[in-house]
Amino acid sequence: MGIAGELHLDEGISDEVLRWKRAVPAGTSSPVLVDGKLLITSHSSNDRVVHCFDSKTGEPQWECKWDKSRTEVATPPNGPATSTPACDGQLVATFFPDTGLVVCTMDGEKQWSKDLGPFSSMHGLSASPILHDGLVIMSIDQLVDPYIVAFDAQTGKQKWRADRLIGITGGYSTSSIMKLGKRTLIISASPGEMVAYDAKYGEKVVSVTGLTNAPVSVPVVVADRVYYTEPRGEPIPMEALGNADKNKDGVIELEEVKNSIGTARLIQRIDTGFGNGDGKVDQTEWEKGFGSFLNKGGFSCVRFQEKGESITAEVVWKYEKTTPYIASSLIIDDVAYVINDGGILMAFNTENGDMLQRERVREGTGGYYASPIAGDGKIVLANLEGKVTLVQSGKPFKVLRTHSLEEPIVATPSISDGQLYIRSESQLFCFGTKG
């Protein structure tokens, strides 16, 4: 995941290697490159839009619009156009929580749509669909009746659906595909467990607990192994909700938080799942709920194996100190890289989890939502301050150069045909020394 063969950049990006730049509407979905076309999504007023640009020139090719059907909660920078499109070269599938799961053709013609809401989510659903073998697969990790579902990509007919565990704060992770022998598995980080589903029938094949609480990052599949990162669960005080306990009696009542939809849903989830259902949460109920997070998470490696007709999963290693919450890991050869907030880049041996190197990207501090990607052995890091850093991978890795685009970057960049594509808050960029 996140690796391209070529990247036509020497040591970093700059105005000298900017091939084109274009203003784009609001949204945080990542650019997707397929057959010379660049796809993103956006939102404005009541419009929910899939955009297609020529990847060489940045010129618009087409737009496919849907109407917003209701208002859904979202914690910024999450919003109506956070989910990244999936494309198989013929169809484009994406998800707008306030509109639905939508599919159009590579010419921008509407194929079908399914309104799966309304949803009960604390921070707003943000997982992206995946398109595989004629199926559009989407996980809905809300706080009531969570599930993962597959639809026929051509017709929108539901093919299967599987219930999921209910998390305390929900789940926000996009699933991945694993080929294991003759079987195709969907590897999915859901609240409370990492699950492997049979891609064709939706059967839950095997699961591993202790790795996920409120998953956001994507499980990265390399052969029969999965690399997944989530901060280790630690005690969370009730005071983390600020002034939610308005009368300072040590109890948070639903009435006190009714004006904050996300907080109200959290309190209701703890009350019904770990309390007595009386419409309020005391310290004991709070600790019982978030106590389920303790000692879970970390940066982990899980190996899946075929044993006769069954499939097993075992944790090979786990690093339990500070790890990313949103940015996924990057695997290059036998080294796993993760970028922490503050610009701390860490490298691990993929076989045993030993840390090989830990270094601060001095000009690239700040928060990281975008996942690291790589091409030609060069790692691309992009942070919330708009700073883009190139790092030469290896043992040891070497930080090359940092350049600021001067506005926040939330979306993960993409590489195609040696060019680097970056979406910032309001712009779309293409960088490369040739192309």
C-alpha positions, 0 to 999 in steps of 0.5 A: 500500500502507498508504494509506486515504482517511480517518483520523478523528484530528486530531494523534494518539491519546490516551485521549480518542479511544480507541473500544475496547480488547480483550485478545488472545492472543499473536501479531504478525500485523497486523489486517486489516479487511474488511466490518466485520470485523477479523481477526488470528491468535494462538497459545497452547499447541497452538492456532493460531487465526484470530480475527474481531472486530466492527470497531466494537465489538471484540466477538468474532464467531468463532474458527477453530482448528487444532492445532500439528503440530510445533515450528518454529524462530523468532527472537523476536519472530517466532513461530507467529502472525507471518504476517498473514491475507489475505482476499478478502471470502469466504475467509481464508488464513493461514500457521502454520509449525508447522501449515500454510497454512490457509483458512477462510470469512468465517463461521469455517468451515474450508475446507482446510489444507496442511502444507508443512513441516517447514522449514529456516529460520534465523529461522523463516518469517514471510512472509504469503500473498496471495489473488488471483483465486482463488489463495492464493500463498505463498513458502517461502524456506527454506535448502533447496529454496526455492519459491513456490507457488499453490493454488486458494483454494476446493479447496487444489489446487496450481496451480503451483510455482516454485523460488527462489534459495537465500539464506544466511540465508533470506527473510522477505518477503511478495509483492505484486501488480502490474497491468501492461497485460493481465498480472497479476504477482506481485512478490516479493523473494527472496534474491538477486533481485527476481522478477516471476512470471506470477500465473496460471501461475507463470512467471518473467517477469523478475528484477533482481539486486543489490537483495536479500540476506535480504529482509524488507520488502514490495515496494511497488507503485505503478503500474509501479514497485516500491519496496523497502528493505533495508540495504546489504550490508556485511562481517559478521565471524564474531564476530557469532555470539558464542561459536559458535567454542567452542574459539577455533580460528578455525573454526566446526564444526557440532558446536559449534553443534548446540544452536542450530538457526538457527545450525547451519542457517546454518553448514551453508548456508555449508559446503555452498554456499560451502565444501567440505562438511566440516561446518565453516566457516573464515574464508575460507568465511565471507567467501566466503558473506557476501561475496555480500551486499556492495554489494547492497540499499538503498532502490530503485525499479524500473520494469517495462515491457511491450515487445511480448510481453516485460516488462523491469525496470530500476532507476530509482534506488537510495539506498545509505546507512542504510535499514530492514530490516523496515519497508516504505516508504510512497508518498504522491503523489510522495514516498516515506517510510521510517522507520529504527531510532532514529526517523529519518524520511526522505522521497524524491522518487519520480521520481529518489530525491533526499532531500527531508527527514530528521528524527528523531521525537524522542519516537518513537526506538527500533526499528521493525518496523511499516511506516508507514501513512497516512490523510487525509495523516497518517502513522502510525508505531508502534515497538517501545517502543509509541510511536505518532506521527502525522506530517503528510505533505507537503513538508516533513512535520511531526511532530505528536504521540506517544502511548505504549501502554506495550507493544511494537508489532510488527504494522503498524497498519491504517486502516478507515472512518476508524478506526485499529486497533493491535495491541500485545503483548497488546491490540487498540485502535481509535482515532478521533474519530468512526465 
